[in-house]
Amino acid sequence: MAKLPGMSIEGLMDPRRRVDEMLHQRRAELEKQLERFGAVGGRRVRGGGSALKGRKVPPKYRSPSGETWAGRGARPRWLVAAIKGGKKLDDFLIDKSARRGRRKRRSKR
């Protein structure tokens, strides 16, 4: 292999062209593999997802001290401690009839 400083422009362009061709071929192979795994356009297609993810929901449970929990995610410490102490989850339910009056109308997406 010749030394780079002594090579002509044409001599440098030939290895570059070959590297570009190899990279192009490798990319085509990888894109075919991704298509087989269910990806489209190089991005993974996810199935569905929750329509409620990221939305605020009204609280379902309230502690005697006023802390609330919507019933999503991990149970808060105050609730876990109360259940261990003999209480039931239903003991902390917020009365649903009181919430009916302040229901907001949902906007169409």
PyMOL commands that set and color helices and strands:
alter all, ss='L'
color gray80, all
select helices_A, chain A and resi 4-6+9-36+77-84+89-92+96-102
alter helices_A, ss='H'
color red, helices_A
select strands_A, chain A and resi 39-40+43-44+61-62+68-69
alter strands_A, ss='S'
color yellow, strands_A
deselect
rebuild
show_as cartoon
